């Protein structure tokens, strides 16, 4: 009985880790597969257009996100197009996606999130891919300055520190490799890719970019486990 008890304790301690490791390996495989499918679609578009290395004809600043998505969807195998969340399939994709690590608001509450926004397409395996098309490849924006721990920087009067920057991005693509199934976190099962004019993909670490690069080199997802609404301890 003592031996069985020890085995039970060891199993209880190691099983959650084994399950987590297995899930991360599965997510890594799904991510590499989806990224490959997206890349193949982009290559087919370039072959059709005759402009290798140029995507501005696809991610066209004169067109709406819906027009771009529908054109992009031609290079995938029989996807379902969602222009709202009302249909039987599309309604399953209205959920929040947490940032790769917690980013806090002025009250130190974890609040950073995105989503698979309309319009988007759903592939046969349940993967969701959305497109957000900008009306220009260049824009001046104002952002909030953050500390390394994800809290916003504050001025002496308590207001948030902001800064101006130029964004040179024509569009972005969000994709979730396992649909509404958790963890619904950038860098784990969801990713955002910014599309530049010269086919140079980029993104932010909080949107899973660093994790994606590691996965494409054979690694597993790297992300924080937290819940939106968690308060940062002082």
C-alpha positions as CSV (number, residue, x, y, z in Angstrom):
1,X,0.0,0.0,0.0
2,X,2.8,2.4,0.8
3,X,4.4,1.7,-2.6
4,X,1.2,2.3,-4.3
5,X,0.8,5.6,-2.4
6,X,4.2,6.8,-3.5
7,X,3.5,5.9,-7.1
8,X,0.2,7.9,-6.8
9,X,2.0,10.9,-5.4
10,X,4.7,10.8,-8.1
11,X,2.0,10.5,-10.8
12,X,0.1,13.4,-9.4
13,X,3.2,15.6,-9.5
14,X,4.4,14.6,-13.0
15,X,1.2,14.1,-14.9
16,X,0.3,17.8,-15.3
17,X,3.7,18.5,-16.7
18,X,3.6,15.7,-19.1
19,X,0.2,16.8,-20.3
20,X,1.3,20.4,-20.7
21,X,4.5,19.3,-22.6
22,X,2.4,17.0,-24.9
23,X,-0.1,19.9,-25.6
24,X,2.7,22.3,-26.5
25,X,4.2,19.8,-28.9
26,X,0.8,19.4,-30.6
27,X,0.4,23.1,-30.8
28,X,3.8,23.5,-32.3
29,X,3.0,20.9,-35.0
30,X,-0.3,22.7,-35.8
31,X,1.4,26.0,-35.9
32,X,4.1,24.9,-38.4
33,X,1.4,23.3,-40.6
34,X,-0.7,26.5,-40.6
35,X,2.2,28.7,-41.3
36,X,3.2,26.5,-44.2
37,X,-0.3,26.6,-45.6
38,X,-0.3,30.4,-45.4
39,X,3.1,30.6,-47.0
40,X,2.1,28.3,-49.8
41,X,-1.0,30.5,-50.5
42,X,1.2,33.6,-50.7
43,X,3.5,31.8,-53.1
44,X,0.6,30.7,-55.3
45,X,-0.6,34.3,-55.4
46,X,2.8,35.6,-56.5
47,X,3.0,32.9,-59.2
48,X,-0.4,34.0,-60.5
49,X,0.4,37.7,-60.4
50,X,3.8,37.3,-61.9
51,X,5.3,39.6,-59.3
52,X,7.6,37.4,-57.1
53,X,8.4,39.1,-53.8
54,X,5.6,41.6,-54.0
55,X,2.3,41.3,-52.1
56,X,0.8,44.7,-52.5
57,X,-1.5,43.4,-55.3
58,X,-3.0,41.1,-52.8
59,X,-2.9,43.2,-49.7
60,X,-4.3,46.2,-51.7
61,X,-4.7,49.4,-49.7
62,X,-7.5,50.5,-52.0
63,X,-9.6,47.5,-51.1
64,X,-11.6,46.6,-47.9
65,X,-10.5,43.8,-45.5
66,X,-13.4,41.7,-46.8
67,X,-12.4,42.1,-50.4
68,X,-8.8,41.2,-49.6
69,X,-9.8,38.2,-47.5
70,X,-12.1,36.8,-50.3
71,X,-9.2,37.2,-52.8
72,X,-6.8,35.6,-50.4
73,X,-9.2,32.7,-49.7
74,X,-8.9,31.5,-53.3
75,X,-5.5,30.1,-52.5
76,X,-6.8,27.8,-49.7
77,X,-8.8,24.6,-50.0
78,X,-12.6,25.2,-49.7
79,X,-12.5,27.6,-46.7
80,X,-15.7,29.0,-45.1
81,X,-15.8,32.8,-45.3
82,X,-17.2,34.6,-42.2
83,X,-18.2,38.2,-42.6
84,X,-20.0,38.2,-39.2
85,X,-20.3,35.9,-36.2
86,X,-23.9,34.8,-36.9
87,X,-23.6,31.5,-38.8
88,X,-23.3,28.1,-37.1
89,X,-19.5,27.9,-37.8
90,X,-18.6,31.6,-37.5
91,X,-20.2,32.1,-34.1
92,X,-17.7,29.7,-32.6
93,X,-14.9,32.1,-33.3
94,X,-16.0,35.1,-31.2
95,X,-13.6,34.8,-28.3
96,X,-10.8,36.8,-26.8
97,X,-7.1,36.0,-27.4
98,X,-4.7,37.0,-24.6
99,X,-1.3,38.6,-25.3
100,X,1.8,36.4,-25.1
101,X,2.4,37.9,-21.6
102,X,0.3,40.1,-19.4
103,X,0.2,43.8,-20.2
104,X,-1.5,45.9,-17.6
105,X,-3.8,48.9,-17.6
106,X,-3.4,52.0,-15.4
107,X,-5.0,50.0,-12.5
108,X,-2.5,47.1,-12.9
109,X,-5.1,44.8,-14.3
110,X,-4.1,42.3,-17.0
111,X,-6.1,43.5,-20.1
112,X,-4.1,43.0,-23.3
113,X,-6.0,41.0,-25.8
114,X,-7.0,40.6,-29.5
115,X,-9.4,38.4,-31.4
116,X,-10.1,36.7,-34.7
117,X,-12.0,39.6,-36.1
118,X,-14.3,39.6,-39.1
119,X,-13.8,39.1,-41.9
120,X,-12.1,35.7,-41.5
121,X,-12.0,32.3,-43.1
122,X,-12.2,28.9,-41.4
123,X,-10.2,26.0,-42.9
124,X,-11.3,22.4,-43.0
125,X,-9.3,21.6,-39.9
126,X,-10.9,24.4,-37.9
127,X,-8.0,26.9,-38.2
128,X,-9.2,30.5,-38.4
129,X,-7.4,33.1,-40.5
130,X,-8.4,36.8,-40.5
131,X,-7.2,39.7,-42.5
132,X,-7.2,43.4,-41.5
133,X,-6.3,45.6,-44.4
134,X,-5.1,49.2,-43.8
135,X,-5.9,52.0,-46.3
136,X,-2.2,53.0,-46.3
137,X,1.1,51.2,-45.7
138,X,2.3,54.1,-43.6
139,X,0.7,55.9,-40.6
140,X,1.7,57.9,-37.6
141,X,0.4,56.6,-34.3
142,X,0.5,57.3,-30.6
143,X,1.4,54.5,-28.3
144,X,1.6,53.9,-24.5
145,X,5.1,53.3,-23.1
146,X,5.4,50.1,-21.0
147,X,7.9,49.0,-18.3
148,X,9.6,45.6,-18.7
149,X,7.1,44.0,-16.3
150,X,4.2,44.9,-18.6
151,X,2.9,47.9,-16.5
152,X,2.3,51.2,-18.2
153,X,4.7,54.0,-17.5
154,X,3.2,57.0,-15.7
155,X,3.9,60.7,-15.4
156,X,4.2,62.3,-12.0
157,X,0.6,63.4,-12.2
158,X,-0.5,59.8,-12.8
159,X,-1.2,60.1,-16.5
160,X,0.2,57.5,-18.9
161,X,3.4,58.1,-20.8
162,X,2.9,58.1,-24.5
163,X,5.1,58.4,-27.6
164,X,4.6,58.9,-31.3
165,X,5.8,56.4,-33.9
166,X,5.5,55.6,-37.6
167,X,4.0,52.2,-38.6
168,X,5.0,50.9,-42.0
169,X,2.5,48.0,-42.3
170,X,0.1,47.4,-45.1
171,X,-2.1,44.7,-43.4
172,X,-2.0,42.1,-40.8
173,X,-3.1,38.4,-40.6
174,X,-4.2,36.8,-37.4
175,X,-4.5,33.0,-37.3
176,X,-5.6,30.5,-34.6
177,X,-4.5,27.0,-35.2
178,X,-7.1,25.3,-33.0
179,X,-10.1,27.6,-33.1
180,X,-11.8,28.3,-29.8
181,X,-9.9,25.6,-27.9
182,X,-7.7,27.0,-25.2
183,X,-5.2,28.5,-24.4
184,X,-6.3,31.2,-26.9
185,X,-3.0,33.0,-26.3
186,X,-0.7,34.7,-28.8
187,X,2.4,32.6,-29.1
188,X,0.7,29.4,-28.0
189,X,-2.1,28.7,-30.5
190,X,-2.6,32.2,-32.1
191,X,-0.3,34.5,-33.9
192,X,-0.3,37.9,-35.7
193,X,1.8,38.6,-38.8
194,X,2.3,42.1,-40.1
195,X,2.6,42.4,-43.9
196,X,5.0,45.0,-45.2
197,X,5.4,46.1,-48.8
198,X,8.6,44.1,-49.4
199,X,7.2,40.8,-48.1
200,X,9.1,41.3,-44.9
201,X,6.9,39.7,-42.2
202,X,7.2,41.0,-38.7
203,X,5.2,41.4,-35.5
204,X,5.5,42.1,-31.8
205,X,6.7,39.8,-29.1
206,X,3.4,40.2,-27.2
207,X,1.6,38.9,-30.4
208,X,3.6,35.7,-30.4
209,X,6.4,36.6,-32.9
210,X,9.3,35.3,-30.9
211,X,7.4,32.2,-30.1
212,X,6.6,31.6,-33.7
213,X,10.2,32.0,-34.8
214,X,11.3,29.4,-32.2
215,X,8.5,27.0,-33.3
216,X,9.5,27.3,-37.0
217,X,13.0,26.3,-35.9
218,X,11.7,23.1,-34.2
219,X,10.9,24.4,-30.8
220,X,7.7,24.6,-28.7
221,X,5.5,27.5,-27.9
222,X,6.7,30.0,-25.3
223,X,4.0,32.0,-23.5
224,X,2.8,33.1,-20.1
225,X,-0.1,31.4,-18.3
226,X,-2.3,34.0,-16.8
227,X,-5.9,35.2,-16.9
228,X,-7.3,38.5,-18.2
229,X,-8.4,40.5,-15.2
230,X,-5.6,39.3,-12.9
231,X,-4.2,42.1,-10.8
232,X,-0.5,42.5,-10.7
233,X,0.9,42.1,-7.2
234,X,2.8,45.1,-5.8
